[in-house]
Amino acid sequence: MSSYTLGIDTSNYATSLAVFDTAGEVVCAKKRFLPVKEGQLGLRQSDALFHHTAALPEMLKELSGEFDLTKISAVGVSEKPRPVEGSYMPCFLAGVSAAEAFALARGIPLVRTTHQQGHAAAALFAAKGEEFFREKTLLFHISGGTTDLLLCDEVKHIETLGTSSDLYAGQAVDRVGVKLGFGFPAGVEVSRLAAECDVTIKPKSSVRGMECSLSGLENQCNALLTAGKSPAYVCKYCLLCVADTVVKMTKAAQKEYPGLAVVCAGGVMSSDIIRSWVQQRLPQVYFVPGQYSSDNAIGVSILAAREAGLWLK
């Protein structure tokens, strides 16, 4: 008999809810992006917290119109960015408050997890169902706040193998997009414009082993614009540099961890241009659909089911 779990995630970018059926299916998922004023590169944490607090009751009401919330057997929530000591962002407090209230009112278990583990769980589930929850995998989590190459052991244990020494990939993409007049976050518009460029481009990435540097990418893109390159060219160049970074870091990781599956997740990795470039060079890498790749509560709902003993017993 199926049970259902509710996942709540309140990240720097979006308010997200999801319901997971322990028979192995995501029943529904809702997401609302945080409003960012034109020309800005994000929100102050106090503003993000306010928007999450305002959005959650409305979204739960919408969800109740599609699913009977009295069927929920456990609630999961991302309480911080990463499963490491000292990881903290105020925006996650909104989700924790809502999850605690829901669990106490219903008398059901509350499972606390992290945003990073939620991303990992959603990506691994989308790539190969429950199979990747039973083994070690290599996972790229690339977004506005991460450029991390992770070693995931059943999602319960996550080790960072490599990351960026400065700018994150999503930050670089967003800065290029905002400079071109797009709203924040700008990834979707940057990808759309990049697809209009049919020029062959050779990107220049800065990678040493499993570590990378992306601060130079923003400067390269600005220099290309100054030199008269079209916005479409610059957008494609930016995305291909990220893709080339992924390829080089993956090859370094595979030398040390041969045979492990590689899964790519995070909002930046939903770009068709990045996926095509990487898979031409590394055909065995899994890319998951955007719904499971960008910020969402799907993985949180899945982890709630597992930790509450309702799935993968």
KEKE-3310 file (N, C-alpha, C; in steps of 0.2 Angstrom, whole numbers, plus 5000, padded with zeros to 4 digits):
npx = (5004:5003:5011:5012:5023:5028:5038:5048:5056:5066:5074:5088:5083:5070:5053:5048:5037:5033:5026:5028:5025:5026:5026:5035:5034:5033:5021:5016:5023:5027:5033:5039:5047:5057:5054:5065:5071:5073:5089:5096:5106:5101:5094:5093:5095:5085:5075:5072:5068:5056:5048:5047:5040:5028:5024:5023:5010:5001:5005:5003:4990:4986:4991:4984:4972:4974:4979:4975:4980:4979:4983:4996:5011:5023:5034:5047:5061:5072:5084:5096:5110:5120:5126:5135:5145:5142:5135:5124:5109:5098:5086:5081:5074:5061:5055:5058:5050:5037:5036:5038:5027:5017:5020:5018:5005:4998:5004:5014:5030:5044:5057:5073:5083:5095:5098:5107:5108:5095:5094:5103:5096:5085:5090:5097:5087:5079:5088:5090:5080:5078:5090:5102:5102:5107:5121:5137:5140:5145:5142:5138:5134:5128:5125:5118:5124:5133:5147:5150:5158:5154:5155:5144:5137:5124:5117:5116:5129:5139:5153:5164:5173:5178:5178:5174:5186:5183:5172:5155:5148:5134:5133:5142:5135:5123:5128:5133:5121:5112:5120:5117:5104:5094:5083:5085:5085:5096:5098:5090:5086:5099:5103:5093:5096:5109:5107:5104:5116:5126:5140:5155:5164:5178:5180:5188:5193:5197:5205:5211:5215:5202:5198:5192:5192:5182:5181:5188:5180:5169:5176:5181:5170:5165:5175:5174:5161:5165:5174:5165:5158:5143:5129:5123:5133:5142:5134:5134:5147:5150:5142:5148:5161:5158:5153:5165:5172:5166:5168:5182:5184:5177:5184:5195:5191:5186:5198:5202:5191:5186:5174:5162:5145:5141:5132:5123:5117:5107:5103:5110:5114:5104:5104:5103:5114:5125:5123:5124:5137:5144:5140:5144:5157:5158:5149:5143:5138:5124:5111:5098:5080:5074:5065:5069:5082:5084:5082:5071:5058:5058:5067:5069:5056:5058:5068:5063:5053:5062:5070:5060:5057:5048:5051:5062:5065)
npy = (4994:5011:5025:5043:5057:5073:5086:5100:5115:5129:5139:5150:5154:5149:5144:5129:5114:5097:5081:5064:5048:5033:5021:5024:5036:5053:5063:5076:5092:5108:5125:5141:5155:5167:5184:5195:5211:5221:5221:5217:5205:5195:5192:5200:5190:5193:5198:5187:5177:5183:5183:5169:5165:5172:5165:5151:5147:5150:5142:5129:5129:5129:5117:5108:5108:5100:5088:5077:5082:5076:5063:5063:5055:5058:5072:5081:5092:5104:5110:5118:5123:5113:5097:5099:5105:5121:5126:5137:5146:5160:5159:5146:5145:5148:5137:5127:5131:5130:5116:5110:5115:5109:5095:5093:5097:5087:5076:5068:5061:5071:5075:5081:5087:5092:5106:5103:5088:5086:5090:5081:5068:5070:5071:5058:5050:5053:5049:5035:5029:5020:5013:5020:5025:5015:5014:5020:5036:5048:5065:5080:5095:5110:5126:5142:5144:5134:5125:5111:5095:5080:5065:5054:5043:5033:5045:5048:5050:5063:5068:5082:5082:5091:5109:5126:5138:5151:5161:5154:5143:5146:5159:5166:5164:5171:5184:5187:5186:5196:5208:5208:5212:5204:5197:5192:5175:5172:5161:5153:5162:5165:5153:5152:5162:5159:5147:5152:5155:5149:5148:5140:5137:5137:5134:5141:5135:5135:5123:5113:5097:5091:5104:5120:5136:5151:5164:5171:5169:5178:5190:5186:5186:5199:5205:5200:5205:5219:5218:5217:5205:5196:5196:5183:5175:5177:5172:5158:5155:5157:5147:5135:5136:5132:5120:5113:5114:5105:5093:5092:5091:5080:5069:5069:5065:5052:5045:5043:5037:5025:5018:5022:5029:5044:5059:5073:5088:5102:5119:5126:5115:5111:5116:5114:5116:5114:5101:5094:5097:5091:5077:5073:5071:5064:5051:5043:5050:5055:5066:5075:5078:5095:5098:5090:5094:5108:5120:5112:5103:5090:5079:5081:5077:5063:5059:5061:5050:5039:5041:5040:5027:5023:5020:5011:5001)
npz = (5000:4996:5003:5007:5005:5010:5003:5007:5002:5003:4995:4989:4978:4975:4981:4985:4984:4985:4982:4986:4981:4989:4982:4971:4964:4959:4964:4963:4960:4965:4961:4965:4959:4968:4968:4960:4958:4943:4935:4947:4956:4964:4980:4996:5011:5021:5014:5005:5015:5019:5007:5005:5017:5015:5003:5006:5013:5003:4993:4999:5000:4987:4983:4991:4984:4974:4979:4992:5007:5020:5018:5019:5026:5031:5033:5025:5025:5019:5029:5029:5018:5015:5020:5031:5045:5051:5040:5034:5031:5032:5024:5024:5035:5034:5028:5037:5048:5043:5040:5052:5059:5051:5053:5067:5069:5062:5068:5063:5057:5056:5044:5043:5031:5019:5007:4997:4998:4994:4981:4976:4978:4970:4957:4956:4957:4946:4936:4938:4945:4960:4960:4961:4974:4981:4979:4976:4968:4956:4957:4949:4955:4950:4951:4955:4967:4969:4962:4962:4963:4968:4978:4981:4993:4993:4995:5009:5014:5008:5000:4995:4981:4972:4968:4964:4965:4966:4958:4956:4944:4940:4945:4936:4924:4927:4929:4916:4909:4916:4913:4899:4900:4904:4916:4933:4940:4926:4918:4909:4899:4894:4889:4879:4870:4867:4859:4847:4841:4828:4826:4827:4842:4852:4868:4883:4897:4915:4924:4936:4940:4950:4953:4949:4941:4939:4939:4929:4918:4918:4915:4902:4895:4895:4889:4876:4872:4872:4861:4851:4848:4846:4857:4857:4853:4864:4875:4871:4872:4885:4891:4885:4891:4904:4902:4896:4908:4916:4909:4910:4924:4927:4920:4927:4940:4936:4934:4947:4953:4946:4935:4942:4941:4933:4937:4932:4939:4945:4942:4931:4924:4916:4904:4886:4878:4886:4890:4877:4873:4883:4883:4871:4873:4884:4884:4893:4904:4915:4912:4919:4918:4918:4928:4938:4940:4942:4956:4968:4977:4976:4979:4992:4997:4993:5001:5013:5013:5013:5025:5035:5034:5025:5012:5002:5012)
capx = (5000:5007:5011:5014:5027:5028:5044:5048:5063:5065:5081:5089:5080:5063:5049:5046:5034:5033:5023:5031:5021:5032:5027:5040:5032:5032:5014:5015:5028:5026:5039:5038:5053:5057:5055:5071:5071:5077:5096:5099:5109:5099:5090:5095:5092:5079:5069:5071:5064:5049:5045:5046:5035:5022:5022:5021:5003:4997:5006:5001:4983:4985:4993:4978:4967:4976:4981:4973:4986:4978:4986:5004:5013:5029:5036:5054:5062:5079:5085:5102:5112:5124:5126:5142:5145:5142:5131:5118:5106:5091:5080:5078:5070:5054:5053:5058:5044:5031:5037:5037:5019:5013:5021:5015:4997:4996:5007:5018:5037:5048:5063:5077:5089:5099:5097:5112:5105:5088:5096:5106:5091:5080:5094:5099:5080:5077:5093:5089:5076:5080:5096:5108:5102:5110:5128:5141:5140:5148:5137:5139:5129:5131:5119:5120:5128:5138:5150:5153:5159:5152:5155:5138:5136:5117:5115:5117:5135:5141:5160:5165:5179:5181:5173:5177:5190:5181:5165:5151:5145:5128:5135:5145:5130:5118:5131:5132:5114:5110:5123:5114:5098:5090:5081:5088:5091:5096:5100:5085:5087:5106:5103:5089:5100:5115:5105:5104:5123:5128:5147:5159:5167:5182:5180:5194:5192:5203:5204:5217:5213:5195:5196:5191:5192:5178:5181:5190:5175:5165:5180:5182:5163:5165:5180:5171:5156:5169:5177:5160:5155:5136:5126:5122:5140:5145:5131:5136:5154:5149:5139:5153:5166:5155:5153:5171:5175:5163:5172:5189:5184:5174:5189:5200:5187:5185:5204:5203:5185:5184:5168:5156:5141:5141:5125:5123:5111:5108:5099:5114:5115:5098:5105:5104:5120:5130:5122:5126:5144:5147:5139:5148:5164:5157:5143:5140:5135:5117:5108:5091:5076:5075:5061:5073:5088:5085:5079:5065:5058:5056:5072:5067:5051:5060:5072:5058:5051:5067:5072:5054:5056:5042:5053:5069:5066)
capy = (5000:5017:5031:5049:5061:5080:5089:5108:5118:5136:5140:5157:5155:5147:5141:5123:5109:5091:5075:5058:5042:5028:5016:5026:5041:5060:5064:5083:5097:5115:5129:5148:5159:5173:5190:5199:5218:5221:5223:5215:5199:5191:5195:5199:5185:5195:5198:5180:5174:5186:5180:5162:5165:5174:5160:5144:5146:5150:5136:5123:5129:5127:5109:5104:5108:5094:5082:5077:5082:5071:5057:5063:5051:5061:5078:5082:5099:5106:5115:5121:5122:5107:5093:5100:5109:5128:5128:5140:5152:5161:5158:5140:5145:5148:5130:5123:5133:5127:5109:5109:5116:5103:5088:5093:5097:5080:5070:5063:5062:5077:5073:5086:5086:5098:5108:5099:5081:5086:5090:5074:5063:5071:5069:5051:5046:5054:5046:5028:5027:5018:5010:5025:5026:5009:5013:5026:5039:5055:5070:5087:5100:5116:5131:5149:5144:5129:5121:5105:5088:5076:5058:5052:5037:5032:5051:5049:5053:5067:5071:5086:5081:5097:5114:5132:5142:5158:5162:5148:5143:5150:5166:5168:5164:5176:5190:5188:5188:5203:5213:5209:5215:5199:5197:5187:5172:5173:5155:5151:5167:5165:5147:5153:5166:5155:5143:5156:5156:5143:5148:5135:5140:5133:5138:5141:5134:5134:5117:5109:5091:5092:5111:5125:5144:5153:5171:5174:5168:5184:5194:5184:5187:5206:5207:5198:5210:5225:5217:5217:5199:5196:5193:5176:5172:5177:5167:5152:5155:5156:5140:5130:5136:5128:5113:5111:5113:5099:5087:5091:5089:5073:5065:5069:5061:5045:5042:5042:5033:5022:5014:5025:5033:5052:5062:5080:5091:5109:5123:5127:5109:5110:5119:5109:5117:5111:5094:5092:5097:5086:5070:5071:5069:5059:5049:5039:5054:5056:5072:5073:5084:5102:5098:5087:5097:5115:5120:5109:5099:5082:5075:5081:5072:5056:5057:5060:5043:5034:5041:5038:5020:5021:5018:5007:4998)
capz = (5000:4995:5008:5003:5009:5008:5004:5007:5001:5003:4993:4988:4971:4974:4986:4982:4987:4981:4986:4984:4982:4990:4976:4967:4959:4961:4962:4961:4962:4964:4962:4964:4960:4972:4964:4960:4954:4937:4936:4953:4955:4969:4986:5003:5015:5025:5008:5003:5020:5019:5001:5007:5022:5011:4998:5008:5014:4997:4989:5002:4999:4980:4983:4994:4979:4969:4983:4999:5012:5025:5016:5020:5032:5034:5030:5024:5024:5019:5034:5027:5011:5014:5026:5035:5051:5050:5034:5037:5027:5035:5020:5025:5041:5032:5026:5043:5052:5040:5040:5059:5060:5048:5056:5073:5068:5059:5072:5059:5057:5052:5042:5042:5027:5016:5000:4993:4998:4990:4974:4974:4978:4964:4951:4956:4956:4939:4932:4937:4951:4967:4960:4963:4981:4984:4977:4976:4962:4956:4955:4948:4957:4947:4951:4957:4973:4969:4956:4966:4961:4974:4979:4985:4995:4995:4997:5016:5015:5002:5000:4990:4978:4969:4967:4961:4970:4966:4956:4954:4937:4940:4946:4930:4919:4928:4928:4909:4907:4918:4909:4893:4901:4906:4923:4937:4937:4919:4914:4904:4893:4891:4885:4873:4865:4865:4854:4840:4838:4825:4825:4831:4847:4856:4875:4887:4904:4919:4928:4938:4943:4951:4955:4944:4943:4935:4939:4923:4913:4917:4911:4895:4891:4895:4883:4869:4870:4870:4855:4846:4847:4847:4863:4856:4853:4871:4879:4869:4874:4892:4893:4883:4896:4910:4899:4896:4915:4918:4906:4913:4931:4927:4918:4933:4945:4934:4935:4954:4955:4939:4935:4945:4936:4934:4936:4932:4942:4946:4937:4926:4920:4912:4897:4881:4875:4890:4889:4871:4873:4888:4881:4865:4875:4889:4883:4899:4909:4915:4913:4921:4916:4922:4934:4944:4940:4946:4963:4969:4984:4975:4982:4999:4998:4993:5007:5019:5013:5015:5032:5039:5034:5020:5005:5002:5019)
cpx = (5004:5006:5014:5018:5027:5035:5044:5055:5062:5072:5082:5085:5072:5060:5047:5042:5033:5029:5026:5027:5027:5031:5032:5038:5031:5025:5013:5021:5026:5032:5037:5044:5052:5058:5061:5070:5075:5084:5100:5101:5107:5095:5094:5092:5085:5073:5067:5066:5057:5045:5043:5040:5028:5019:5020:5014:4999:4998:5004:4993:4982:4986:4987:4972:4968:4977:4978:4978:4985:4981:4994:5006:5019:5031:5044:5055:5070:5080:5092:5105:5116:5125:5133:5141:5146:5138:5125:5116:5099:5085:5077:5074:5063:5051:5053:5052:5038:5031:5035:5030:5015:5013:5018:5008:4995:4999:5010:5025:5039:5055:5067:5083:5092:5097:5101:5109:5099:5090:5099:5101:5087:5084:5095:5092:5078:5082:5091:5085:5080:5087:5102:5107:5105:5118:5131:5140:5144:5143:5140:5133:5131:5125:5122:5124:5133:5141:5154:5153:5159:5153:5149:5137:5129:5114:5115:5124:5138:5148:5161:5172:5182:5176:5177:5181:5188:5173:5162:5149:5139:5129:5137:5139:5125:5121:5131:5125:5111:5114:5120:5107:5092:5088:5085:5083:5090:5097:5096:5086:5094:5106:5099:5093:5106:5113:5104:5110:5125:5136:5150:5164:5172:5183:5187:5192:5198:5202:5210:5215:5205:5193:5196:5191:5187:5177:5183:5185:5171:5169:5181:5176:5163:5169:5177:5165:5160:5172:5172:5157:5147:5134:5125:5128:5143:5141:5133:5143:5154:5147:5144:5159:5164:5155:5160:5174:5172:5166:5178:5189:5181:5180:5194:5197:5187:5192:5205:5197:5183:5178:5161:5152:5142:5134:5126:5117:5113:5105:5103:5115:5109:5098:5107:5111:5126:5129:5125:5134:5147:5146:5142:5155:5164:5150:5139:5137:5128:5115:5101:5087:5076:5071:5064:5080:5089:5082:5072:5064:5057:5061:5071:5062:5053:5064:5068:5055:5056:5069:5066:5053:5050:5044:5060:5070:5072)
cpy = (5006:5022:5037:5053:5068:5083:5097:5110:5125:5139:5148:5159:5154:5144:5135:5118:5103:5085:5069:5052:5036:5022:5018:5031:5048:5062:5071:5087:5104:5120:5137:5152:5165:5179:5194:5205:5218:5224:5220:5208:5194:5195:5195:5194:5187:5195:5191:5176:5177:5183:5173:5161:5167:5168:5154:5143:5146:5144:5130:5123:5127:5119:5105:5104:5102:5088:5082:5076:5078:5064:5057:5060:5054:5067:5079:5089:5100:5112:5120:5120:5115:5103:5093:5105:5117:5130:5131:5146:5153:5159:5151:5139:5145:5141:5126:5124:5130:5120:5107:5109:5110:5097:5088:5093:5090:5074:5065:5065:5068:5075:5079:5084:5092:5100:5103:5091:5081:5086:5083:5069:5064:5069:5062:5047:5047:5050:5038:5025:5025:5015:5014:5026:5020:5008:5020:5029:5046:5059:5077:5091:5107:5121:5138:5149:5138:5127:5115:5098:5084:5069:5057:5045:5036:5039:5053:5052:5057:5070:5076:5084:5087:5102:5120:5136:5149:5159:5155:5149:5147:5157:5169:5169:5170:5183:5192:5190:5195:5208:5214:5211:5210:5199:5191:5182:5172:5167:5153:5156:5167:5158:5148:5157:5163:5150:5146:5157:5149:5143:5143:5139:5135:5137:5137:5141:5133:5129:5114:5103:5092:5099:5115:5132:5147:5161:5175:5173:5175:5189:5193:5187:5195:5208:5205:5203:5217:5224:5216:5210:5200:5194:5186:5172:5171:5173:5160:5150:5153:5149:5135:5130:5132:5121:5110:5110:5107:5093:5086:5088:5081:5068:5064:5064:5054:5042:5040:5037:5030:5018:5017:5029:5040:5055:5069:5084:5099:5113:5124:5121:5107:5113:5114:5110:5114:5103:5091:5091:5091:5079:5068:5069:5064:5056:5045:5043:5055:5063:5071:5079:5090:5102:5095:5090:5103:5114:5117:5105:5092:5078:5075:5077:5065:5054:5057:5053:5038:5034:5040:5031:5018:5019:5016:5005:4993)
cpz = (5000:5001:5004:5008:5006:5009:5003:5006:5000:5001:4992:4981:4971:4980:4982:4986:4983:4986:4982:4986:4983:4986:4971:4962:4962:4959:4960:4963:4960:4965:4961:4965:4964:4967:4965:4956:4948:4938:4942:4952:4961:4974:4992:5007:5018:5020:5006:5008:5020:5013:5002:5012:5019:5006:5000:5009:5008:4993:4992:5001:4991:4980:4986:4989:4974:4973:4990:5004:5018:5024:5018:5027:5035:5030:5030:5023:5024:5024:5033:5021:5010:5021:5030:5040:5049:5044:5036:5032:5030:5031:5021:5031:5040:5031:5032:5047:5049:5040:5047:5061:5057:5051:5063:5073:5066:5064:5068:5059:5053:5051:5040:5037:5024:5009:4995:4992:4994:4983:4972:4973:4972:4958:4951:4954:4949:4934:4932:4943:4957:4967:4962:4970:4985:4983:4977:4969:4962:4953:4955:4950:4955:4947:4953:4963:4974:4962:4959:4962:4967:4973:4984:4986:4998:4997:5004:5017:5008:5004:4994:4987:4975:4968:4964:4966:4970:4964:4954:4947:4936:4941:4939:4924:4920:4927:4920:4907:4909:4914:4902:4893:4903:4914:4926:4940:4929:4915:4908:4898:4890:4887:4878:4868:4863:4859:4847:4837:4835:4823:4830:4836:4851:4863:4878:4894:4908:4925:4930:4943:4944:4954:4949:4946:4937:4935:4932:4917:4912:4913:4904:4891:4890:4889:4876:4867:4868:4863:4849:4844:4849:4854:4862:4856:4860:4875:4877:4872:4882:4894:4891:4888:4902:4908:4899:4903:4917:4915:4909:4920:4931:4925:4924:4939:4943:4935:4942:4956:4949:4940:4939:4940:4938:4932:4936:4934:4943:4940:4930:4921:4916:4905:4892:4878:4879:4890:4883:4871:4877:4885:4875:4867:4880:4889:4888:4905:4909:4916:4914:4919:4921:4928:4940:4945:4944:4953:4964:4976:4983:4979:4990:5001:4998:4999:5013:5019:5015:5022:5037:5038:5029:5013:5006:5009:5019)
residu = (MET:SER:SER:TYR:THR:LEU:GLY:ILE:ASP:THR:SER:ASN:TYR:ALA:THR:SER:LEU:ALA:VAL:PHE:ASP:THR:ALA:GLY:GLU:VAL:VAL:CYS:ALA:LYS:LYS:ARG:PHE:LEU:PRO:VAL:LYS:GLU:GLY:GLN:LEU:GLY:LEU:ARG:GLN:SER:ASP:ALA:LEU:PHE:HIS:HIS:THR:ALA:ALA:LEU:PRO:GLU:MET:LEU:LYS:GLU:LEU:SER:GLY:GLU:PHE:ASP:LEU:THR:LYS:ILE:SER:ALA:VAL:GLY:VAL:SER:GLU:LYS:PRO:ARG:PRO:VAL:GLU:GLY:SER:TYR:MET:PRO:CYS:PHE:LEU:ALA:GLY:VAL:SER:ALA:ALA:GLU:ALA:PHE:ALA:LEU:ALA:ARG:GLY:ILE:PRO:LEU:VAL:ARG:THR:THR:HIS:GLN:GLN:GLY:HIS:ALA:ALA:ALA:ALA:LEU:PHE:ALA:ALA:LYS:GLY:GLU:GLU:PHE:PHE:ARG:GLU:LYS:THR:LEU:LEU:PHE:HIS:ILE:SER:GLY:GLY:THR:THR:ASP:LEU:LEU:LEU:CYS:ASP:GLU:VAL:LYS:HIS:ILE:GLU:THR:LEU:GLY:THR:SER:SER:ASP:LEU:TYR:ALA:GLY:GLN:ALA:VAL:ASP:ARG:VAL:GLY:VAL:LYS:LEU:GLY:PHE:GLY:PHE:PRO:ALA:GLY:VAL:GLU:VAL:SER:ARG:LEU:ALA:ALA:GLU:CYS:ASP:VAL:THR:ILE:LYS:PRO:LYS:SER:SER:VAL:ARG:GLY:MET:GLU:CYS:SER:LEU:SER:GLY:LEU:GLU:ASN:GLN:CYS:ASN:ALA:LEU:LEU:THR:ALA:GLY:LYS:SER:PRO:ALA:TYR:VAL:CYS:LYS:TYR:CYS:LEU:LEU:CYS:VAL:ALA:ASP:THR:VAL:VAL:LYS:MET:THR:LYS:ALA:ALA:GLN:LYS:GLU:TYR:PRO:GLY:LEU:ALA:VAL:VAL:CYS:ALA:GLY:GLY:VAL:MET:SER:SER:ASP:ILE:ILE:ARG:SER:TRP:VAL:GLN:GLN:ARG:LEU:PRO:GLN:VAL:TYR:PHE:VAL:PRO:GLY:GLN:TYR:SER:SER:ASP:ASN:ALA:ILE:GLY:VAL:SER:ILE:LEU:ALA:ALA:ARG:GLU:ALA:GLY:LEU:TRP:LEU:LYS)
# end
